[in-house]
Amino acid sequence: MLDRIGKRTYGTVDAAERRAMAGLAFVRGIADGTLPLNTIAQTLGYDVTEADAGRVVIVAYPNATLLNPAGTVHGGFSATLLDSCMGLAIESTLEQGLAQTTLEFKISLVRPITTETGVIRAEGTVLSRGRRVGTAEGRLVDQSGRLLAYGTTTCLIFDL
């Protein structure tokens, strides 16, 4: 999973190419590496590894570059992983010519993440998808399945 991070391409998809794709094809392209992964994923060291209709998984290995002054992984890292997996889960349900953006999200941090936590997994799942609004939930767990953080999002769906 994370061993392919150095082999990934990073960037954005051309707007015309994106408009021609349904959301699931777009997210699967990111997950399988045929489309570039967003540059924040490169900066933070995470990877999109699974994509199904209404469900997306992201994995990451927390390291010392992500620490806050207290010596634990900054909560913004968890927020980014959850925002990404939940938003992409909504994206995976969209028809060609549509996109989504986060209107709001809420997360709760349950356990501290440290450099010893090991690989973590963020899974986003769609709760509701309407014509203009979608909602999803996300869970961030460690290798043993222990809950580290969870959240919900509301996304605006719009024409590209």
Helices and strands as residue ranges (DSSP letters): G 2-7, H 15-19, H 23-32, H 39-44, E 46-52, E 55-60, G 64-66, H 75-91, E 98-109, E 120-129, E 133-141, E 147-159
